[in-house]
């Protein structure tokens, strides 16, 4: 009795396992029909280059302050891996010094791209509105609406049908086309720089020290005899000078005095 019950139990377990396996195989077969492939079509690329230049005014850690050519000050957070080509040498951020002139060239590559996805699906027609759209029930139980392109062909029981021949409840196989336009953008940045020139003054003042003049040392030669300077002799009168003009002047004065005295006397008479 126990053996019979055990046998029946094993049979039940075996049947349940077969059912589960069959369902799994059916589901796998349904999902196997859902095949997706993608293709990418790229158009011609365009390039745009912008140039920025400025002078380093502050460097600390990963922070870089640059005064741009238009006078604005811009703050950059530079990663540790970034390098700068300065005077032909590769430098890190901490190698830069204030006054270094930097030039950054940014080249932007833009490529228009269309990603085309082809998906082959199996589903059950839930609603159809020919020739515009159809709603299918997918294997996961969800309903999804699809726009039907012109001349779209559906496979129904191995036969080709159009959207006008679809009916609710039909199992159909179709290829869904999805086009997604995207734009691929890539940037390349190159930074070059020139170290500041050393500051040299235009003119250099020369320091001169005046040497005090040393007194002349006496020599062994005989000293010259010093004589007192003679007083200058009085100037002699010219040879043409004489005392007669003085005598004449005195006589003329006496004559005038006599005449004046005579007139006074006559006036008193």
C-alpha positions in Angstrom: 0.0 0.0 0.0 2.8 2.3 0.9 4.6 1.4 -2.3 1.5 2.1 -4.4 1.0 5.5 -2.8 4.7 6.3 -3.3 4.4 5.4 -6.9 1.3 7.6 -7.4 3.2 10.4 -5.7 6.1 10.0 -8.0 3.8 10.0 -11.0 2.2 13.2 -9.9 5.6 14.9 -9.3 6.8 13.6 -12.7 3.7 15.0 -14.5 4.0 18.4 -12.7 7.6 18.5 -13.8 6.7 17.8 -17.3 4.0 20.5 -17.3 6.5 23.0 -15.9 9.1 22.0 -18.5 6.6 22.3 -21.3 5.5 25.8 -20.2 9.1 26.8 -20.0 9.8 25.5 -23.5 6.7 27.2 -24.9 7.7 30.5 -23.2 11.2 30.1 -24.5 9.9 29.5 -28.0 7.8 32.6 -27.8 10.6 34.8 -26.5 13.0 33.3 -29.0 11.0 35.1 -31.6 11.8 38.5 -30.1 15.1 39.2 -31.9 16.6 42.7 -31.9 19.3 44.0 -34.2 20.7 47.5 -34.4 22.7 49.3 -37.1 24.3 52.7 -36.9 24.6 55.1 -39.8 26.9 58.1 -39.4 26.8 61.2 -41.4 29.7 63.5 -42.3 31.4 65.0 -39.2 31.9 68.8 -38.7 34.8 70.3 -36.7 34.9 73.5 -34.8 37.9 74.9 -33.0 37.8 77.6 -30.4 40.9 79.2 -28.8 41.2 80.8 -25.4 44.3 82.5 -24.0 45.1 84.0 -20.7 47.7 84.5 -18.0 48.1 82.4 -14.8 47.5 84.5 -11.7 47.0 81.8 -9.0 47.8 78.1 -8.6 46.9 76.0 -5.6 46.1 72.3 -5.4 43.7 71.6 -8.3 42.6 75.2 -8.5 43.8 77.4 -11.4 42.9 81.1 -11.9 43.5 82.5 -15.3 43.0 86.1 -16.4 41.7 85.8 -19.9 42.5 88.1 -22.8 39.2 90.0 -22.4 40.1 90.8 -18.8 37.8 88.3 -17.1 39.1 85.9 -14.5 38.1 82.3 -14.9 38.4 79.5 -12.3 39.4 76.0 -13.4 39.4 72.8 -11.4 42.2 70.8 -13.1 42.4 67.0 -12.6 45.7 65.5 -11.4 46.2 63.7 -14.8 46.1 66.9 -16.8 49.3 68.1 -18.4 50.4 71.4 -20.0 52.9 71.8 -22.8 55.0 74.9 -21.7 58.0 75.9 -23.8 58.0 72.4 -25.3 58.0 70.6 -22.0 55.3 68.6 -20.3 54.3 70.1 -17.0 51.7 69.4 -14.3 49.5 72.0 -12.7 51.8 72.5 -9.7 54.7 73.3 -12.0 52.9 76.4 -13.4 53.9 79.8 -12.0 52.0 83.1 -12.0 52.7 85.0 -15.2 52.7 81.9 -17.4 50.8 82.6 -20.6 48.4 79.7 -21.5 46.6 79.0 -24.8 43.9 76.4 -25.0 42.6 75.0 -28.3 39.3 73.1 -28.1 38.4 71.1 -31.1 34.8 69.8 -31.1 33.8 67.0 -33.5 30.1 66.7 -34.2 28.8 63.6 -36.0 25.1 63.1 -36.9 24.2 59.5 -36.3 21.0 57.5 -36.9 20.6 54.3 -34.9 18.2 51.9 -36.7 16.8 49.1 -34.5 15.1 46.0 -36.1 13.0 44.0 -33.7 11.2 40.8 -34.8 8.2 40.2 -32.4 5.4 37.8 -32.0 2.1 39.0 -30.6 -1.7 38.7 -30.5 -3.8 41.3 -32.2 -5.7 43.2 -29.5 -7.0 46.1 -31.7 -6.4 47.1 -35.3 -7.1 50.4 -37.1 -6.0 49.9 -40.7 -4.0 51.4 -42.2 -2.8 53.6 -39.3 -1.9 51.4 -36.3 -2.2 48.1 -34.5 -2.1 47.2 -30.9 -0.5 43.9 -30.0 -0.4 41.9 -26.8 3.2 40.9 -26.2 4.3 37.6 -24.6 4.8 39.4 -21.3 1.1 40.3 -21.3 1.6 44.1 -22.0 -0.2 45.9 -24.9 1.8 48.1 -27.1 0.7 50.3 -30.0 2.7 50.3 -33.3 2.4 52.6 -36.2 2.0 50.6 -39.4 4.2 51.8 -42.3 2.9 51.7 -45.8 2.9 48.2 -47.4 3.9 46.5 -44.1 3.5 42.7 -44.3 2.5 40.5 -41.3 3.1 36.8 -41.1 -0.1 35.0 -39.9 0.1 31.2 -39.6 2.9 31.2 -42.1 1.1 33.4 -44.6 1.7 37.0 -45.6 -1.2 39.4 -44.8 -1.6 43.1 -44.8 -2.9 45.2 -41.9 -6.4 45.2 -43.6 -6.6 41.4 -43.1 -5.7 41.4 -39.4 -8.4 40.5 -36.9 -8.5 40.6 -33.1 -7.1 37.5 -31.6 -4.8 36.6 -34.5 -1.2 35.6 -33.7 1.1 37.6 -35.9 4.8 38.0 -36.4 6.2 41.4 -37.5 9.4 43.4 -37.7 9.4 46.6 -35.8 11.7 49.3 -37.1 12.8 52.1 -34.8 15.0 55.0 -36.0 16.6 57.2 -33.3 18.7 60.2 -34.5 21.5 61.1 -32.1 24.4 63.5 -32.3 27.8 62.3 -31.2 30.0 65.0 -29.8 33.7 64.6 -29.0 36.1 67.2 -27.8 39.9 67.4 -27.8 41.6 69.9 -25.7 45.3 71.0 -26.0 46.9 73.5 -23.7 50.2 75.1 -24.5 52.0 77.8 -22.6 55.0 80.1 -22.4 56.9 80.8 -19.2 57.1 84.4 -18.1 60.3 86.2 -19.1 62.6 87.3 -16.2 62.1 90.9 -15.3 65.2 93.0 -16.2 65.3 96.8 -15.6 65.8 98.9 -18.7 68.7 100.8 -17.2 71.2 99.7 -14.6 72.5 102.4 -12.2 76.3 102.3 -11.8 77.7 103.0 -8.4 80.7 105.2 -8.3 82.8 106.0 -5.2 84.8 109.3 -5.2 88.4 108.8 -3.9 89.6 111.7 -1.7 92.5 113.6 -3.2 95.8 112.8 -1.4 98.1 115.9 -0.6 101.2 116.1 -2.6 104.2 114.5 -0.9 107.3 116.7 -0.5 110.2 115.9 -2.8 113.9 116.0 -2.3 114.4 118.9 -4.7 115.4 122.3 -3.4 112.7 124.5 -2.2 112.3 127.7 -4.2 113.2 130.9 -2.3 110.1 132.8 -1.3 110.4 136.6 -1.6 108.0 139.2 -0.4 106.0 140.8 -3.1 107.3 144.3 -3.8 104.9 147.2 -3.5 104.0 148.6 -6.8 105.8 151.8 -7.7 103.7 155.0 -8.1 102.8 155.8 -11.5 105.0 158.6 -13.0 103.3 161.5 -14.8 103.6 161.6 -18.5 106.5 163.5 -19.9 104.1 166.1 -21.4 102.8 167.1 -17.9 104.1 170.4 -16.2 103.1 172.9 -13.3 102.2 175.8 -15.6 98.6 175.0 -16.1 98.1 175.1 -12.3 99.8 178.4 -12.1 97.6 179.8 -14.8 94.5 178.5 -13.0 95.5 180.2 -9.8 96.2 183.5 -11.6 92.8 183.4 -13.2 91.2 182.9 -9.8 93.0 185.8 -8.3 91.9 188.1 -11.2 88.3 187.1 -10.7 88.5 187.7 -7.0 90.0 191.2 -7.6 87.3 192.2 -10.0 84.6 191.0 -7.6 86.1 193.1 -4.8 86.3 196.2 -6.9 82.6 196.0 -7.8 81.7 195.7 -4.2 83.6 198.8 -3.3 82.1 200.9 -6.1 78.7 199.8 -4.9 79.3 201.1 -1.4 80.4 204.6 -2.7 
